[in-house]
Amino acid sequence: MSTTPLSAADSSSTSTSLTPPSANSPSSARSAQRRRSARQQPLVNPHLPDLYGATRRLQASARARSTRESHANSQTFWSSFLHAYPAVRQTPIPTALALFITWMYHNEYYPGTIQQHLAGIGHHLMQSGLTPDRWSAARSHPEVVDALEGASRIHAHLTLDQRLTALNRSTLSHNDVVRVLQAHSRPPHLPSHRDALFCSMLIVGFLACHRVAELADPPAVLPARVRSLQPGPLPILPEDLADREEPIRFASLKPYGNCSFSYILPGSKSDKRLKGAVVRIPYDPLLRPDQWMACYLRHRQASCPTSPFLFATENGTPPLRTDFRAWLSSQLPNTTGKDLRAGGATHLAINGYSQLHISMQGRWTSDTWETYIRDTDGLALAVAQGSQLLSTHPRPYLSSHMSQPASNPLAAFFASRS
């Protein structure tokens, strides 16, 4: 039986017959029009080497830059291990992995770090031709599991003092943020543009559980992006296109009620669908995010009024992550950028917000948020006092004991510019 390809008219009639009768809405009509215009455009057939290269670029872009760098680091360790012990290449994969674990632990690497490198090695081996089933069987082999478990148990006994020091290390708390803000708001040390910028970033990073990469040093955004490419030769995309996190735009900043503000986060590492999210900063009577943001915006209006970025330095460019982390360490020693996300999530847990609220505020799509909750004295006290910790009933943004301001300073700022 011979098969004949459908003509353009046949395919059009076929797709029309499959359309349900109720699909006559304006959105359905626009979708059908886009499909018809796409069929009218000529197909582009690039040379096969270009197609291979673009395919490899797409596959490499499936993971964030930090993940690729971690995998490359793991591959470096694996190559160094095989170079030091060539005979290991002839051993079964589970035995080689067990020896690698012992080698890494002998070089004073933590078991958790070794486990992360195993994931990178697995990615490298599967790219080299090892099937996922074989890697899964090797990774779960008793030789590998026992070697890693043994390293964890021995490490737990040998580093008791270090673990106690880590547990006693204070997590970024609400009081820490308040102290930093008070230090920069007492006359005559009124905040400069830089201090107002970083204080505002500290507040929103803490209250919205931000990653530093979402607030600082976003790479330049291509003006045309990929969606506007016209039919023609296959585009060879830049190496770091998938790593470009669009910066928060000043145009997306809006007053939020009488107490705070909101803005649009275009995308982030945790946003797998790249659809963006609306970030709403809750009112806090001690942090006063509305007043600090209004103070920063006045500096921004005087220094770089035409900058498209919400968080911008005096020359209009986004701040560097290294600069913000250095400023944060100078204000709060032993504090890193990652403490913003963990401290904010722990603060929400201490105040009894629900799992759904914490996940939405931190834009977590799974139970990963639980790893950011730190065992602090405030959390233990909240549990001991019987707070509705992580209850199933969401709490509102504004608690009854929080008095809202009569007007939003941001609304007055935007009104003065109109």
C-alpha positions, -999 to +999 in steps of 0.1 A: +000+000+000+016+033-011+014+064+010+010+099-005+020+130+015-008+154+022-008+186+001-010+220+017-048+221+011-053+186+025-033+194+057-053+226+061-086+208+058-074+180+081-064+204+108-097+222+104-117+190+109-099+183+141-107+217+156-135+214+181-166+235+174-160+256+205-126+268+194-138+300+177-126+323+204-103+352+195-073+334+210-079+303+190-083+324+158-049+341+165-033+307+171-047+294+138-034+325+120+001+320+135+000+284+124-010+294+088+017+320+086+043+295+099+033+271+072+037+298+045+073+305+055+099+285+037+117+258+056+154+263+062+178+234+056+212+243+071+243+223+064+245+191+085+277+202+104+259+234+113+229+214+125+252+192+146+268+222+161+235+239+169+222+207+184+252+204+207+246+241+217+210+234+226+219+203+246+246+222+265+221+250+272+198+226+290+217+232+322+227+264+339+262+277+337+269+269+374+258+233+368+280+229+338+310+244+357+304+219+385+303+190+360+335+202+344+351+204+378+340+168+386+354+157+352+388+173+361+389+153+394+380+121+376+406+126+350+433+133+376+423+102+395+425+080+363+459+097+354+473+088+389+460+052+387+459+040+351+451+005+362+417+016+374+405+019+338+405-018+336+383-023+367+345-024+368+328+009+371+315+003+407+350-006+419+365+025+402+339+047+418+346+032+453+383+038+448+376+074+437+355+080+469+384+067+490+409+089+470+388+120+475+382+114+511+420+108+516+425+142+501+402+157+528+371+163+508+337+162+526+314+132+518+288+157+506+312+172+481+322+137+469+286+129+463+282+160+442+312+150+422+297+116+416+268+132+399+291+152+376+311+121+368+278+103+359+269+130+336+304+128+319+302+090+315+267+091+301+279+117+276+307+094+267+284+065+258+274+049+291+237+042+292+216+057+320+207+022+332+243+011+336+252+043+354+222+039+378+232+003+385+269+014+391+259+043+413+236+022+435+261-007+437+269-018+473+306-011+468+298+026+460+271+030+486+291+014+514+322+035+506+302+067+507+284+057+538+316+047+556+332+080+547+302+098+561+303+079+594+340+084+599+338+120+590+310+126+615+332+113+643+363+131+632+347+166+628+325+169+658+340+202+668+337+216+633+300+205+631+293+221+665+309+253+652+288+252+620+256+246+641+265+276+664+271+298+634+243+323+633+221+324+602+211+357+587+182+368+608+156+396+608+175+414+636+207+413+616+190+431+587+175+456+611+210+464+625+225+470+591+197+493+581+199+513+613+237+517+608+230+534+574+201+556+585+215+574+615+226+610+609+251+622+598+257+589+580+228+592+556+228+565+529+247+572+497+235+558+463+256+527+469+244+521+504+208+528+495+211+504+466+226+476+486+203+481+516+173+478+492+188+447+477+193+433+512+157+439+521+141+424+490+166+396+490+157+387+525+119+392+523+115+375+489+141+347+494+161+359+464+193+344+450+220+370+445+221+362+408+186+374+405+194+408+419+230+416+408+252+413+377+228+401+351+245+396+317+234+420+289+202+409+272+202+405+235+179+431+221+163+409+195+163+376+215+158+343+196+120+347+190+125+375+164+149+357+141+137+357+106+139+326+082+173+322+068+206+305+078+205+286+110+216+310+138+246+299+158+236+311+193+262+326+217+277+302+242+261+319+272+227+327+258+209+302+280+228+317+310+215+352+305+191+360+333+172+390+323+176+418+349+146+431+369+132+460+349+124+494+365+092+495+344+079+464+363+080+481+397+046+489+410+033+501+444+016+473+462-013+485+483-005+511+510+024+492+524+049+479+499+056+472+462+059+444+436+080+438+405+084+411+379+113+387+380+118+378+343+134+345+349+158+326+372+176+293+376+146+277+393+122+289+367+123+259+344+095+271+321+111+306+319+077+323+324+088+347+351+071+356+384+055+385+402+075+391+434+055+409+461+075+424+490+055+421+522+052+450+546+075+449+576+073+476+603+110+474+612+126+469+578+102+493+560+110+482+525+088+509+510+108+537+526+141+522+517+131+516+481+118+552+478+151+565+492+170+544+467+148+555+438+155+592+446+192+585+443+185+566+411+165+594+397+193+618+403+221+596+390+207+573+363+171+582+355+172+565+320+186+532+332+162+503+323+173+483+353+156+485+387+188+479+406+215+501+390+247+517+401+254+554+396+265+548+360+232+530+352+246+494+350+235+465+372+257+460+403+282+433+404+276+402+425+311+405+439+305+440+450+273+432+468+288+402+485+318+422+496+295+449+510+273+422+528+304+406+543+316+440+555+283+446+573+278+411+586+310+391+588+307+354+580+276+361+560+274+351+523+249+357+495+233+323+500+222+334+535+197+357+519+176+329+506+181+307+537+175+335+562+144+346+545+129+311+544+138+306+580+122+339+590+090+329+573+090+295+591+096+312+625+066+334+619+044+304+612+038+308+575+025+277+556+044+255+533+025+269+503+033+304+513+071+297+517+072+279+484+054+307+466+074+335+482+107+317+474+095+305+440+102+268+449+085+243+428+092+213+450+100+206+487+136+219+481+126+249+504+130+225+534+168+224+529+169+262+534+152+262+568+180+266+594+179+252+629+181+284+648+172+294+684+143+315+670+129+285+652+132+263+682+116+289+704+087+293+680+081+255+681+084+254+719+058+282+722+034+262+700+033+284+670+014+272+640+047+264+623+044+253+587+006+249+591-016+240+562-035+273+566-017+302+548-013+334+568-018+368+552+010+391+544-001+416+571-004+405+606-029+421+630-001+437+651+015+454+621+002+489+616+001+499+580+013+533+569-013+558+558+003+561+523+029+543+502+061+564+496+065+547+463+031+559+451+042+595+460+075+589+441+057+578+409+031+606+413+059+632+414+074+618+382+042+619+362 
